[in-house]
Amino acid sequence: MLTTFFLVWGAMWAIYFVLDGFDLGAGGMILRVAKSPEDRKTIVNSVGPVWDGNEVWLIAAGAFTFGAFPIAYAAMFSTLYTPLMLLLFALIMRGVSFEFRGKFSDAGAGLMWDRVLAISSLLAALLLGVAFANLFRGIPVEILPADAAGLTPLAVGADGTGYIYSGTLSLFNGYGLLGGVLFVVMFLLHGALWIAKKTTGELHDRSAACARRLWFVVAVVTVSFLVYTWFDTQLFDNYLANPVLFILPVCAVVGLVGMLVNILKNDHVKAWFFSAGFILFVAVFGVVGLYPNIFPYRFEGKLLADASLSLFNAASTPRTLVIMLIIAAVILPIVVLYQIWAYRLFWGKLKASDFEGRQSY
């Protein structure tokens, strides 16, 4: 049962990255591909009907972590408090920018809120990448000083050694920063493909051109991240022990190649789906490599296996897990069906004339 909950936990985060990834990317691209207020309005309204529904998966993933792995949840929000609060503020400002951009008749005010949308979207993508890269690598800790009065150890090894969090700045290591860059360019490409899929005319052409250029950036950053992962993490241990798992990174490569093929064919609908598959399998690759850890700690370049939080020492009681499983079995299908309906309803292309005389952002 614990493995099942671990896989559901990973799947929720992967789905969130796929769905919120394209609207974060579209927000980050708004000042790059839009050349007029009408273009910016079209981009915002391309994600307007679905962006807040996409964030349901972030709430679901957080709630699932709290219910299934409360000890890991507590450790996450105590050690990663600063970056998670920054992420929260970025998401809040993004939501505010959606609502405020159309409340002013002054064009300058609308542009200001579009800038807020772009900055907050890019910051959110960066922070998500830094956080998860450090999760894959192991949260950096240091030995608890012997004279540290009043400090409670974050983790205690089998030999009784106490460890404390190294601090927020330690998260911005080389691997963490590269993970942040990967998420940013991956989401920007996903967003550019969404804009190309949803628009026509010059805005479509500019978005398609950006997607072509971004693909090569994503490919280079992805390869660099995989090489760095091999040397700086233990994610590949599970894959080397079970070679059949290599099908996951292979599927990610298929998504990346399929994306390029369809971008060159100007089939941006298929390219967007291949991009979604690529992001999904990149996230699943990391989660499977992390197993059975939920919140690992790292000291002097190595994981602290005896002090890290895993699904075996951080999970809720069996009764709680059963109750959660029943709730998830009822609620998740409703959420999925609603989102399928919403996407089908708003799937077509947009143009500026669609908003004349209608309520929109």
N, C-alpha and C positions, 0 to 999 in steps of 0.2 A: 504493500500500500504506500509506503514512504516513497518508493521510486516513482510510482504513479503521480503522487503529489508533486514531486520534484519536476517531472516532465510537464505537468500542467502549469506549474509555476514558470518554467522556461518558455512554454508556448505562449502564455499571456504576454510576457515581455516581448517576444518575437513578433506577435500580432500587433502590439502597440507600435513597435518600430516601423512596421510596414505601413500601418494606417496613418499614424500621426507623422511619420517620416515625410510623406509627400506634401502635407500642408505646412510643415515646418520648412521644407525645401522651397515650396512655392512662396512662402513669406520671405525667406531669405533671398529669393531671386527677384522680388518685386521691383527693386530699384535698378536691377541690371537689365531686364528685358522690357520693362514698361517705359514708353517714351511720352506718355501723356496721362492726364488724370483718368481718362476713359480706360486706358490700358490697365492702370492700377486697379480701377474699380472692377474690371472684368476678372483680373486675377483673384482679387479678394472674394468675389462672388462665385468663382469656380470652386472654392473650398468652403464657402459660407454655409451651405446646407449640411456639411458633414464634419467639419473640424471639431466641434464640441462633442459629437458622438464618438469620434476617434479617441478622444481623451478618456472616454469611459474605460478603455482598456488599461490606462495608467492607474486609474482608481481601482479597477478590479485587481490588477497585479499587486498594488500596494496592500489592498485589503486581504488578498489571498496570502501574501507574505506574513501579515499580522496574525491571521487566523491559523495558518498551517505551521509557520516557523517563527513564533513570537520572540524567541531569544535572538534569532538573527535580525529580526525587525528592530528590536531594541538596540542591538549593537550597531546596525546600519544608521539609525537616526541619532545615535550619540556620537559616533566617530565621524560620520559624513554629514554632520549637521550643517556646516557652512555651505558646502556645495549643493546640498539638497534644498536649503533655503534660497540660495541664489537661483536654482532651477525653478522653484516655486514662484519666486518673484518674476522671473522671465516669462513663465507661462501666464501669470496674472496680467502682466503688461501686454502680452500678446492678445489675450482676450479683451482687455480694455481697448486696445488699438482697433480691433475689429468693430467695436461698438461706437467708438468716438470719431473715427475717421469720417463718417458721413453726417455728423451732427453739426458741422460748421459750414457756412457758405463760403468762407474764405479759403481759397485754394492753398494758401500757405499752411493753414492748420491741418488740412487733409494730408499734405505732403509730410508734415511733421509726424503725424500718427502713422503714416506708412513707413517712415524711417524707424519709428519705435517698433513697428511690426517686424521689419527686417532684422534689426539688432537683437530683439528678444528671441526671434526664431533661431538665429545663428547661435546665440548664447545658449539656448536650451539644447540644441543639437551638440554643441561642444561639451557641455557639462555632462550630458548623458554618455557621450563617448569616453570622457575622462573617468567617470564613475565606473562604468562597466569594464573598461580596460584594467583599472586597478583591482576590480573584483576578480578578473581572470588571472591577474598577476599575483594577487595577495595584498591585502591592506597593510601598508608598512607600519611596523611597531618597533619599539626599542625596549630595552630592559628597564624595569622599574627601579629607580634609584633607591639604595638602601635607606637613605635619610629622607625619603619623600613622605613627609607626614601628611596624612589626610587624603592621599591619592589611592584610589581603588584600582587594582589591576584590571585591565581590559580582558586579559586571558592569562591562564596559568598553565605552564607546561607540566609534563609528567614528573619532572624533577623538582617541581615546586617553584620554578622561576616565574616571576611575575612580569608581564609586559604591558606597556601603555602605548597609546596611539602616538605616532610620530608627528602628527599635525597636518593641517590642510595643505600646506605648501609641499609636503612630501608626495602628495598625489600627482603633482605636476612634474612627474619624472618623464623621461624620454618615451617610455611605452605608453603612459597615460596620455601624454600630449598627442602622440601618433594616433591613439584610439579616438581622441577628440577630433582630430583632423579627418580621420576615416568617416566618422559619423557625419561630419559637416558636408564633405564632398559627396558622400553616398546619398544623403537626404537632398542636397541641391540637385543632383542628377534626377532623383526620383521626382522632385518637384518640377523640374524643367520638362520632364516627360508628361507630367500631369497637365501642365499649362499647354503644351503642344497638343495634347489629346483633346483639350477642352476648348481651344480657341481656333480662330481662322485668321486669314490675312497676314499682315506684317508681324503682329504679335506672335502668331503661330510660327512664322518663319524664324524670328529671332530666338524663340524658345527652342526650336528644333536645332538651330545652329549651336546654341549653348550646350544642349544635350550631347551633341557630337563631340564637342571639345571636352566636356566634363567626363565623358566616358574614359578617355585615355588617362585623365588625372586619377579617376577612381581605380582604374586597373593598376597603375603604378603604386598608389597608396595601399591598395589591398595586398599586393605582392610584398611590399615593404613590411606591412603589418604582420603577415604570415611568417616572414623570415624572422622578424623581431620576436614573434610569439614562440618560435622554435627555440631560440636561444635564451629568452628571458622569462619563460613561464613553463609550467608543467602540463599545459593543456593537451599536448600531443601524447601524454602517457597513456590515456585511455584508448587512443586510436592505435598506438603501437601494440597494446595488449589485445585489442579486438579490431583487426584490420578491416573487418566488414564496415566499421563506422566511417571509413574514409569515403563512403558513398555520400556523406553529408557535404564535405568540402567540394567533392566532384559536382554535386548538384548546384552549389554556389557558382562554380566555374561555368556550368551550363547556363545558369541565369545571366552571368556576365557576358558570355559570348552571344547568347540569344538576343540580349539587349542590343548589342552592336549590330548584329545582322538586321534586326528590324528597324533600328535607327537609320541605317543606310538605305533600307527599302522604304523609308518614310511611313512605316506602319507603327505609329506611336502608341496605339492601343496595345498591340502585342508587346512592344518594347516596355511599356509600363508594367505589364504583368510579369515579364521576365525580370524587371527591376525589383518588383515585389518579391519574387522568388529568391533573387539574389540576397536581398536584405534578410529575408526569413531564414535562409540557410546559413548566412554569416552569424546570425544571432544564435541559432541552434547549435552550430559548430562550437561556439564558446561555451554554451550551457552544458553540452555533453562532455566537453573537455574538463569542465569544472567539477562534474559529478565525482564523489558524493558531497562535495563541499557546497555550502550555501554562502558562507562568509569567511573565506580563508584569511589567515594572517601570515605575514612575511617578515622574516628577520634575517639580516645579513645575506640577502640573496636567495634564501631558501624558505619554502613554506613550512610553517609550524604545524605539522600534521597532528600532533597530540594536543594542540591548543586551539586549532581552528574550529569554527562552527560548521557542522555538517548536518545533513538531514537526519542523522541518527541521534545527535545530542542537542538539536535545536528545535525539534518538532513538538507539536502539541500532543495532548493525550489521545489515545486511539478513539475515544468517544467523540472528542471534538473533531477529529479528522473525518469520522463517519458523518457527523452532522454537516460539516462543510461540503462533503462529497454530495450529499443529498441536495443541499442548497444550490451548489454549482450545477448539478444535473438539471435543475428546474430553471434557473435564471439564465445561464449562458446560452442555451438554445434560443431563448426569447431575444436576447441581445443580438445574436448572430442573425436571426431572421429579420429583426427590425433594420439592421444595418444593410442587409442585402436589399430589402425593400427601398431604403433611402437611396442607395447607390443606383439602383435601377431607375428610380424616379428622376434623379438628377444627372443621368449618365451622359446626355447629349452635349453638343458643343454650345458655346456661349458667344454672343457678340454684344456690343455696347447697346444696340437698339432693344435688347431684351429687357433692359432695366428702365426704359422710358415709361414714366407714369406708374411704376410699381415700387413696392417696398423692397429695399435692398440695402446692402452695407454702403 
